[in-house]
């Protein structure tokens, strides 16, 4: 399991959340069999979602990040609950493109930058909150930073990293998100900027054995940070047969009758964890009865 911590400065002017998401991203790669650059892209988005999930008001809330940049990876989805557990999927799991100009995995090239980042927060209200900002780079951390600056007007610095081994397994993954809270002055801003400049890349810090606490404290050096809370996090899918049944019922009587007439057992797979659920013709007939009983 990974770990995520939230910290705040002694004067309440700076907040930082950091996570070691290596195990979660490794599990994602195993399920979706992603190529190296897609592992890096989806891994960064899942890591960002985990951080943002713990910043929601309740552990029962959830946040969904959706990136549609028109790159070869297609649409990327990452979902987190209020304790940082994540799940996700990507339109095209296997993308093979050259390294970028710095000799690194070209995440921006895989994601694309002609589209939008959507942030959907389900906080138990009638309708979820939906924020939308243009993708500025496709590097994901920059796009998360831009989302907070544009949609929530919160000065934010985000760092995300995923290191992929030659055999496509995940060597290290993690991230941090630092925000200035109301009342932060120019001296505080300058100090934060100095701290961030001194930080090594996130994947390097994780690979070297730094814990989320150590990463957060390094980002907040000089601010006397205290830990607010911490969670164990991982790649967790909450799918169930009952949920799949509700999804099938939502198709309506006509479509279910067409499925029933084929008189074959169908298999429905979860897009997040690839678990399979089988439904016999009799199962489909029972779902049709449920719909009709509700209309009666």
C-alpha positions as CSV (number, residue, x, y, z in Angstrom):
1,X,0.0,0.0,0.0
2,X,1.0,3.6,-0.6
3,X,0.9,6.4,1.8
4,X,-0.4,10.0,1.7
5,X,0.1,12.8,4.2
6,X,-1.3,16.3,4.5
7,X,0.7,19.0,6.3
8,X,0.2,22.6,7.2
9,X,2.7,25.3,8.3
10,X,2.7,26.5,11.9
11,X,1.3,29.9,10.8
12,X,-1.4,28.3,8.7
13,X,-0.2,30.0,5.5
14,X,1.0,27.0,3.6
15,X,-0.4,23.5,3.0
16,X,1.3,20.6,1.4
17,X,0.1,17.1,0.5
18,X,2.5,14.4,-0.6
19,X,2.0,10.7,-1.6
20,X,4.0,7.6,-2.5
21,X,1.8,6.0,-5.1
22,X,4.2,3.4,-6.4
23,X,2.1,0.4,-5.4
24,X,-1.1,1.9,-6.8
25,X,0.5,2.8,-10.2
26,X,2.2,-0.6,-10.4
27,X,-1.3,-2.2,-9.9
28,X,-2.7,0.0,-12.6
29,X,0.0,-1.1,-15.0
30,X,-0.6,-4.8,-14.2
31,X,-4.4,-4.4,-14.9
32,X,-4.3,-2.3,-18.0
33,X,-1.0,-3.5,-19.4
34,X,0.0,0.0,-20.4
35,X,3.1,0.9,-22.4
36,X,5.8,2.9,-20.6
37,X,4.6,6.4,-21.7
38,X,1.0,5.6,-20.9
39,X,2.0,4.2,-17.5
40,X,3.7,7.6,-16.8
41,X,0.8,9.6,-18.0
42,X,-2.0,7.7,-16.3
43,X,0.2,7.2,-13.3
44,X,0.6,11.0,-12.9
45,X,-3.1,11.6,-13.3
46,X,-4.0,8.9,-10.7
47,X,-1.4,10.4,-8.3
48,X,-2.9,13.9,-8.7
49,X,-6.4,12.5,-8.2
50,X,-5.3,10.8,-4.9
51,X,-3.9,14.0,-3.6
52,X,-7.0,16.0,-4.6
53,X,-9.3,13.3,-3.1
54,X,-7.8,13.8,0.4
55,X,-8.5,17.5,0.1
56,X,-12.3,16.9,-0.2
57,X,-14.5,17.7,2.8
58,X,-15.6,14.2,3.6
59,X,-14.0,10.7,3.1
60,X,-17.3,9.8,1.4
61,X,-16.7,12.3,-1.4
62,X,-14.9,11.6,-4.6
63,X,-13.1,13.4,-7.4
64,X,-12.8,12.4,-11.0
65,X,-10.1,13.8,-13.3
66,X,-10.6,13.5,-17.1
67,X,-8.1,14.6,-19.6
68,X,-9.0,14.8,-23.3
69,X,-6.0,16.2,-25.1
70,X,-6.5,14.5,-28.5
71,X,-3.2,12.7,-28.2
72,X,-2.7,9.0,-29.1
73,X,-3.4,7.8,-25.6
74,X,-7.0,9.0,-25.9
75,X,-9.1,10.0,-22.9
76,X,-7.5,9.5,-19.5
77,X,-9.7,9.0,-16.4
78,X,-8.6,8.9,-12.7
79,X,-11.0,8.6,-9.8
80,X,-10.2,9.0,-6.1
81,X,-12.2,8.6,-3.0
82,X,-11.8,10.9,0.1
83,X,-9.0,8.8,1.5
84,X,-6.8,8.8,-1.6
85,X,-7.7,5.3,-3.0
86,X,-7.7,5.5,-6.8
87,X,-8.9,3.7,-9.9
88,X,-8.7,4.7,-13.5
89,X,-8.5,3.7,-17.2
90,X,-7.2,5.1,-20.5
91,X,-8.6,5.0,-24.0
92,X,-5.5,3.5,-25.6
93,X,-3.2,1.6,-23.2
94,X,-0.4,1.1,-25.7
95,X,1.3,4.0,-27.3
96,X,4.8,3.9,-28.7
97,X,6.2,7.3,-29.5
98,X,9.8,8.7,-29.4
99,X,11.4,10.1,-26.3
100,X,11.0,13.9,-25.9
101,X,13.8,16.4,-26.4
102,X,15.1,15.8,-22.9
103,X,15.4,12.0,-23.5
104,X,12.5,11.2,-21.3
105,X,9.1,9.6,-21.8
106,X,7.0,12.0,-23.9
107,X,3.9,12.2,-21.6
108,X,2.8,15.5,-23.2
109,X,3.0,13.9,-26.7
110,X,0.9,10.9,-25.5
111,X,-1.7,13.0,-23.8
112,X,-1.9,15.9,-26.3
113,X,-2.6,19.6,-25.6
114,X,-5.6,20.3,-27.8
115,X,-8.4,19.8,-25.3
116,X,-9.5,20.1,-21.7
117,X,-8.9,18.9,-18.2
118,X,-12.2,18.2,-16.4
119,X,-12.4,18.0,-12.6
120,X,-15.6,16.5,-11.3
121,X,-16.2,16.5,-7.5
122,X,-19.1,14.4,-6.1
123,X,-19.7,15.8,-2.6
124,X,-23.1,14.3,-2.0
125,X,-25.1,17.2,-3.5
126,X,-27.8,16.9,-6.1
127,X,-25.3,17.7,-8.9
128,X,-21.6,17.2,-8.8
129,X,-19.2,20.2,-9.2
130,X,-17.6,20.3,-12.6
131,X,-14.6,22.4,-13.4
132,X,-13.1,22.7,-16.9
133,X,-9.8,24.3,-18.0
134,X,-7.9,24.1,-21.3
135,X,-4.9,21.7,-21.3
136,X,-1.8,23.9,-21.2
137,X,0.9,21.3,-21.7
138,X,-0.2,17.7,-21.3
139,X,2.5,17.2,-18.7
140,X,-0.3,16.9,-16.1
141,X,1.4,18.6,-13.1
142,X,1.3,21.9,-15.0
143,X,-2.3,21.3,-15.9
144,X,-3.3,20.6,-12.3
145,X,-1.5,23.8,-11.3
146,X,-3.3,25.7,-13.9
147,X,-6.7,24.3,-12.8
148,X,-6.2,25.6,-9.3
149,X,-5.0,29.0,-10.5
150,X,-7.8,29.4,-13.0
151,X,-10.9,27.6,-11.5
152,X,-10.3,28.0,-7.7
153,X,-7.9,31.0,-7.6
154,X,-5.5,29.2,-5.3
155,X,-1.8,29.6,-5.8
156,X,-0.6,26.1,-6.2
157,X,2.6,24.1,-7.1
158,X,2.2,20.5,-8.2
159,X,4.9,17.9,-8.8
160,X,4.2,14.5,-10.2
161,X,6.5,11.7,-11.2
162,X,6.4,8.1,-12.4
163,X,9.6,6.1,-13.1
164,X,9.1,3.1,-15.4
165,X,11.6,0.2,-15.5
166,X,12.9,-1.3,-18.8
167,X,10.6,-4.3,-18.3
168,X,7.6,-1.8,-18.0
169,X,7.2,-2.4,-14.2
170,X,6.9,0.7,-12.0
171,X,10.1,1.7,-10.1
172,X,8.7,4.7,-8.3
173,X,5.7,7.0,-8.4
174,X,4.5,9.9,-6.3
175,X,3.7,13.5,-6.1
176,X,3.1,16.6,-4.0
177,X,0.7,19.6,-4.1
178,X,1.6,22.7,-2.2
179,X,-0.9,25.6,-1.8
180,X,-0.6,29.1,-0.4
181,X,-3.6,29.9,1.9
182,X,-5.3,33.3,2.4
183,X,-2.9,35.7,4.1
184,X,0.3,34.5,2.6
185,X,2.7,37.4,2.0
186,X,5.4,38.0,-0.6
187,X,8.1,36.7,1.8
188,X,6.2,33.4,2.2
189,X,5.8,33.1,-1.6
190,X,9.5,33.8,-2.1
191,X,10.5,31.2,0.5
192,X,8.2,28.6,-1.1
193,X,9.6,29.2,-4.5
194,X,13.1,28.7,-3.1
195,X,12.1,25.4,-1.5
196,X,10.5,24.1,-4.7
197,X,13.6,24.9,-6.8
198,X,15.8,22.9,-4.5
199,X,13.6,19.8,-4.6
200,X,14.8,16.9,-6.9
201,X,12.2,15.3,-9.3
202,X,9.5,13.5,-7.4
203,X,10.3,10.1,-8.8
204,X,14.0,10.6,-7.8
205,X,12.9,11.4,-4.2
206,X,10.7,8.3,-4.0
207,X,13.4,6.1,-5.6
208,X,15.9,7.3,-3.0
209,X,13.6,6.2,-0.2
210,X,12.1,9.5,0.9
211,X,8.7,9.2,2.6
212,X,5.7,11.4,1.9
213,X,6.4,13.1,5.2
214,X,10.0,13.9,4.2
215,X,8.9,15.2,0.8
216,X,6.2,17.4,2.3
217,X,8.6,18.7,5.0
218,X,11.3,19.4,2.4
219,X,8.8,21.4,0.4
220,X,7.8,23.3,3.5
221,X,11.3,23.7,5.0
222,X,11.4,26.7,7.3
223,X,7.6,26.8,7.9
224,X,7.5,24.4,10.9
225,X,5.0,22.0,9.3
226,X,2.7,19.7,11.2
227,X,0.9,16.6,9.9
228,X,-2.8,17.2,9.6
229,X,-3.7,13.6,8.6
230,X,-2.4,10.6,6.8
231,X,-3.9,7.7,4.9
232,X,-2.9,4.4,3.4
233,X,-3.8,4.5,-0.3
234,X,-3.8,2.0,-3.2
235,X,-5.5,1.1,-6.4
236,X,-9.0,0.1,-5.3
237,X,-12.0,-0.7,-7.4
238,X,-15.4,-0.8,-5.8
239,X,-17.3,-2.5,-8.6
240,X,-19.8,-5.2,-7.8
241,X,-22.4,-7.4,-9.6
242,X,-25.1,-5.2,-8.2
243,X,-23.6,-2.1,-9.8
244,X,-23.3,-3.9,-13.2
245,X,-27.0,-4.9,-12.9
246,X,-27.9,-1.3,-12.3
247,X,-25.9,-0.3,-15.4
248,X,-27.7,-2.9,-17.5
249,X,-31.1,-1.8,-16.2
250,X,-30.2,1.7,-17.2
251,X,-30.1,0.4,-20.9
252,X,-33.9,0.1,-20.8
253,X,-36.3,-2.7,-21.7
254,X,-35.9,-2.6,-25.5
255,X,-32.2,-3.1,-25.5
256,X,-32.3,-5.7,-22.8
257,X,-35.0,-7.6,-24.8
258,X,-32.7,-7.6,-27.8
259,X,-29.9,-9.0,-25.7
260,X,-32.3,-11.7,-24.3
261,X,-33.4,-12.7,-27.8
262,X,-29.8,-13.6,-28.7
263,X,-30.2,-16.4,-26.0
264,X,-26.5,-16.3,-25.0
265,X,-24.6,-15.7,-21.8
266,X,-23.0,-12.2,-22.0
267,X,-19.9,-11.0,-20.2
268,X,-19.6,-7.5,-18.8
269,X,-16.2,-6.3,-17.8
270,X,-15.3,-3.5,-15.4
271,X,-13.3,-0.8,-17.2
272,X,-11.4,0.0,-14.0
273,X,-10.2,-3.4,-12.8
274,X,-11.1,-5.7,-15.7
275,X,-13.2,-8.0,-13.5
276,X,-15.8,-10.0,-15.5
277,X,-19.4,-10.5,-14.7
278,X,-21.5,-13.1,-16.5
279,X,-25.3,-12.8,-17.2
280,X,-27.3,-15.7,-18.5
281,X,-30.5,-15.1,-20.6
282,X,-32.5,-15.8,-17.5
283,X,-30.5,-13.1,-15.6
284,X,-31.5,-10.7,-18.4
285,X,-35.1,-11.7,-18.1
286,X,-35.1,-11.0,-14.4
287,X,-33.6,-7.5,-15.0
288,X,-36.4,-6.8,-17.5
289,X,-38.9,-7.9,-14.8
290,X,-37.4,-5.4,-12.4
291,X,-37.8,-2.6,-14.9
292,X,-41.5,-3.5,-15.6
293,X,-42.3,-3.9,-11.9
294,X,-41.0,-0.3,-11.3
295,X,-43.3,1.0,-14.1
296,X,-46.3,-0.9,-12.9
